Amino acid sequence: MNFAVVNLGCKVNRVESDDASARLAARGTETAEADADLIVVNTCTVTGEAEKKTRKAVRRALRANDRARVLVTGCAAAVDAAFYEALDPRVRVVGKARLAEEIEAWCDSEGVSAAPPLLPVGPGFRTRVGVKVQDGCDNACTYCIVHVARGRATSRAADDVVRECAAYARAGAGEIVLTGINLGSYCDGARRDPSATRLAGLLRRLLDATADLHAPGAFPVRFRISSIEPRDVDDALVDLLAAADGRVCRHLHLPLQAGSSKVLREMARPYDADRFRALVERLYAAVPGLALSTDVIAGFPGETDAEFQETLELARACRFAKMHAFPYSRRAGTPAAERPDQVPPDIKAARAAALRALGDELRAAERARRAGTVELALVEEGGVAMSESYFELAASADAPIGSLVRMTL
C-alpha cells in the first residue's frame, strides 16, 4: 500500500500530519502523490490565501492519479466540508478526532495487515519531534477563524503527554517541541483548581521523567515551547525558563500582531502595547539569554501610517531575534473581513516589506550579540544544527543527526 500525506499550515498541523504518516508507514510505503493509493490532505484556513492554497492542494491530489482515495482533514475541511466533498466522489472529509480511526478502517478495507503505529522519530521524520498537548481556542481575535474550525480549548492528560515524551526520549530524540493552538491555556484539571497542572507544571514533570532517559555521554532531551500568547506567560513559566539550564529552551515565540494599542484593541487581542513591552522587559531581566520571535500582521483594517510606525518602534524595542511578518489577508466569516476600511494591497505589501527588513536587521544584531557564546544545538539534515536560541549553525560532518552538541555562535 502506497500513501502520501500533504500538510499545510501551522506546527500543530505538522504534528498531526506526522502522526498520520507514522500510522500509515506501519502498514505501507510513503510515495509521491502520483503513486499513492491513499492521499491525506491536512488543510489550513487561517487566512483567505491559506484557503486558496488548500483548495489547490486538494485539486492537485485528485489530479495526481485517478484511483487514489483522498482523505481531507484539518481546519478548512471543518469550516466548509461541503465544498471538498463536492469536488469528487473519491474525497472523504474526516474530522481530526476521527482521522486515525478512518486510516485504520481504510487499511482494513484494503486488506492491509494490521500493525501498531510507528513512533514518528528518526529517519523519515523531522529531527525536532512535535507533541500536541492542547487543541482549540477560547479567544476570538477579529481576524481569525481558527477558533471556529478547532472549537473550544481542550488539553491532553498530563500522564499521556509524559508517557509519549518518555518514549521519544528513549528512542533518542534530542528535542521535543510542545505544540497547541493556544498552548499557554494548557490545563489538566478544572481551570479554577489551583492544583490543576498547567504548562509550567507539565514541563516540570517532563523534565523529571526524561532526565535519565539518554545514552551514556549524550545530553538529556530538551523541550521547546512552540508558541505562547502573552497573557499566558505566568511567573511559574518564567521561573522555569530561568532555572532549567536550557532543558526548556530559552526561546519563546510570543505573538505581537501589532504594536499599536488601538489596533490591538480592534483585533480583540487581550493586551495593549505597554503590557507587551513590560512583559518582554520582565522576561529579559529574568532570563538574560532569552531569544524572542514573533508574528506581526501588516495593514490590519484601519491601520494608519502612524499606527504602523508604533509597531516598528515596539518591535525594535523588543529586540526580536526573528519576526514573521504577514500582510493582512481577509478571511471570510471574521469581523475584520467585513470592515469597510480595508488597507490597499500596495500599502499592506509595503508595510510587510518594511517589517521583514526590520526583522532581518534585528536578527543580524541578535546574532552578533551572541557571537562567541556557546549553546547546545540540535544536528539536523543538510549539514545544519539549530541552536537553543533558534539560529542555524554549520554542523560538523561527523555529528550524528538528531544529537545535541555544544557549538559556538
URTA-V915738 format. One record per pair of residues at least 4 apart in sequence whose C-alpha atoms are under 6 Angstrom apart, sorted by the first residue. I is the first residue (numbers start at 0). GAP is how many residues later the second one is. Records with the same first field share a line. If there is no record, write none. Layout:
I: GAP ; GAP
This chain:
0: 27
1: 26 ; 27 ; 28 ; 34 ; 35
2: 27 ; 28 ; 33 ; 34 ; 35 ; 36
3: 26 ; 27 ; 29 ; 32 ; 35
4: 34 ; 35
5: 35
6: 35
7: 35 ; 36
8: 35
11: 167 ; 168
14: 115
20: 4
21: 95 ; 96 ; 98
22: 94
23: 4
24: 4
25: 89 ; 91 ; 92
32: 31
33: 30 ; 31
36: 31
37: 30 ; 31 ; 32
38: 31
39: 30 ; 31
40: 31
41: 31 ; 32
42: 11 ; 31 ; 32 ; 33
43: 6 ; 31 ; 32
44: 5 ; 6 ; 30 ; 31
46: 282 ; 284
47: 281 ; 282 ; 283
68: 21
69: 20 ; 21
70: 20 ; 21 ; 22
71: 21
72: 4 ; 20 ; 21 ; 22
74: 74
76: 4
77: 71
78: 70
84: 6
93: 5
106: 5
107: 4
119: 5
120: 4
126: 275
127: 47 ; 48
128: 47 ; 48
129: 46 ; 47
130: 47 ; 48
131: 47 ; 48
132: 23 ; 47
133: 20 ; 21 ; 46 ; 49
134: 18 ; 19 ; 45 ; 46
135: 14 ; 15 ; 16 ; 17 ; 45
136: 10 ; 15 ; 16 ; 45
137: 14 ; 15
140: 126 ; 127
141: 125 ; 192 ; 193 ; 194
142: 191 ; 193
145: 4
146: 4
154: 31
156: 31
161: 4 ; 44
165: 44
167: 5
168: 4 ; 44
169: 43
173: 47 ; 228 ; 229
174: 46 ; 47 ; 48
175: 47
176: 46 ; 47 ; 48
177: 47 ; 48
178: 47
182: 45
183: 44 ; 48
185: 12 ; 13
186: 10 ; 11
187: 8 ; 9
188: 7
196: 4
199: 36 ; 37
206: 4
210: 9
213: 6
221: 25 ; 26
222: 24 ; 25
223: 24 ; 25
226: 26
227: 26
228: 25
239: 4
241: 45
243: 4
248: 139
249: 40
250: 39 ; 40 ; 41 ; 138
251: 40
252: 39 ; 40 ; 41
253: 40
254: 39 ; 40
255: 39 ; 40
256: 38 ; 39 ; 40
257: 38 ; 53
258: 14 ; 51 ; 52 ; 55
259: 47 ; 50 ; 51
260: 11 ; 12
263: 5
264: 4
282: 4
283: 4
290: 30 ; 98
291: 28 ; 29
292: 27 ; 28 ; 29 ; 30
293: 29
294: 28 ; 29 ; 30
295: 29
296: 28 ; 29 ; 30 ; 31
297: 28 ; 29 ; 30 ; 50 ; 53 ; 54
298: 4 ; 29 ; 44 ; 49
299: 28
300: 40 ; 41 ; 42
301: 39
320: 42 ; 45
321: 41
322: 36
324: 27
325: 26
326: 21 ; 25
329: 7
330: 6
331: 5
358: 4
370: 38
371: 36 ; 37
372: 35 ; 36
373: 33 ; 34
374: 31 ; 32
375: 11 ; 29 ; 30
376: 8 ; 9 ; 10 ; 11 ; 27 ; 28
377: 7 ; 8 ; 25 ; 26
378: 6 ; 22 ; 23 ; 24
379: 4 ; 5 ; 21
382: 12
383: 9 ; 10 ; 11
384: 7 ; 8 ; 10
385: 4 ; 5 ; 6
386: 4
